């Protein structure tokens, strides 16, 4: 494989830092040309000094002078402000854009990169959730230039390599069930932030960890799968798989199934997205088949996890409904983390937003931005 130039959006987050570990271990195959971060300026400065990219973006401008003072390497382009992300994705030279931004903020970068014909390794699930209908219209998407990084969608992609999309009967998307898979309704009433952040299998950022606890992350991933693989929602089936060994299963029309297995380790799907369609030798953790281990599967109890049902319903409505769902969830999770609302209030805010806000307007990047802003204002005002 020839060396690839990488642009990494969100290089200081969980996905970004793991990607950079891969890059630094294989400098013969990867070079970083663009690094961006929101406000983690010390961590970003350290990455810039080590990896010497051509371009760097710090979105939070209040740390500009602190960031500049930490640099020993001077990139050709040092940009500030979140609006610089679109400029970078459209105009800088790179082979693969790894979009690991969190939330709706990642959509426009994905959109602009694909518009420019770039290859995007997508770890920002909200891009397809809010704008899948728009992204799938672009030529770059039709040419297969949007590659999933989520472990579940990477598993789906790996399972259908060499297969025709029209022989897929359904996709089974696995979920750990998070820390509350065995909680009673009474226990859910008393969940704390600390409880929600205590994920049994994965080490992730706060927002996605809460999404895993509510299983909204699985709802968002179902919407992603709908667009990635052109399947209706009722053919994407969530199941609880506590061990997180099987990352997804594809069932075909002849009754056979393929699954992708491995320990819960995000470096495997990150690496696959960066090297796709090739594979390279890399010392990722593997399963030890000389030891006994079990794999359990249970149906999702929607009464315990209403967020996943809200996501599936929004996906069926299409239009702006998934964007409302996403924005309301982002606000609700932030308010929960800040101690403003209870854990069980998260789905209430999302449901009220979907009921009250208009989602039948023409879908464009502009209307997505408008409904995102409107939803955040509405969701912030609820339950005060």
Secondary structure, 3 states (H helix, E strand, C coil): CCCEEEEEECCCCHHHHHHHHHHHHCCCCEEEEEEEECCCHHHHHHHHHHHCCCEEEECCHHHHHHHHHHCCCCCCEEEECCCHHHHHHHHCCCCEEEECCCCHHHHHHHHHHHHCCCEEEECCCHHHHHHHHHHCCCHHHHCCCEEECCHHHHHHHHHHCCCCHHHEEEEEEEECCHHHCCCCHHHHCCCCHHHHCCCCCCCCCHHHHHHHHHCHHHHHHHHHHHHHHCCCHHHEEEEECCCCCEEEEEEECCCCEEEEECCCCHHHHHHHHHHCCCCCCCCCCCCCCCCCCCCCCEECCCCCCHHHHHHHHHHHHCCCHHHHHHHHHHHHHHHHHCCCCCHHHHHHHHHHHHHHCCCCCCCCHHHHHHHHHHHHHHHHHCCC
